[in-house]
Amino acid sequence: MLALGLSAALAQKIDIESDQAVNFSRFHTFAIREARLNAKNASLNSELVKKRINADIQKALEAKGLTFVASGPSDLNVRYTLGAAQRTEVDTYPAGWRGLGTRVVRVPYTEGTLVLDLRDPSTKSLVWRAIVREEKGDAFKVEGKLDDMVRKAFEKYPPKAR
């Protein structure tokens, strides 16, 4: 039971939102315009992390057929925020003689959240957003999953037409 509780606390979650009225096939170029690192831990709040995320975004979107624009106008502007917070998962399970009682276990972990926004500069509106949460025991483990977080988010781009 404890192992099940620990595995639930250490899972990655991805939420995708998109504007269903937007025709994503009209986007051909992108630029990374803004990056915010809001983590209190130095391992997630450095220029090296920012460079790594930028490279991961560039690789993922180029794999989708978009062209990176270092400066000048683009069809899509990418903005992202990375933050981390300490969390505690509380699990209860039967304990004691013949299960008559309850045992409470607190499992601390670090939740790293990466929010990736794609904005249409012609309308100045958000057209696609991915929110990726990586729950690990410490910030160094979250840092180790950044490549995976970006890759998995952009696997769901462009959204399927409804």
Order of alpha helices (4+ residues) and beta strands (2+ residues): alpha-beta-beta-alpha-beta-beta-beta-beta-alpha-alpha
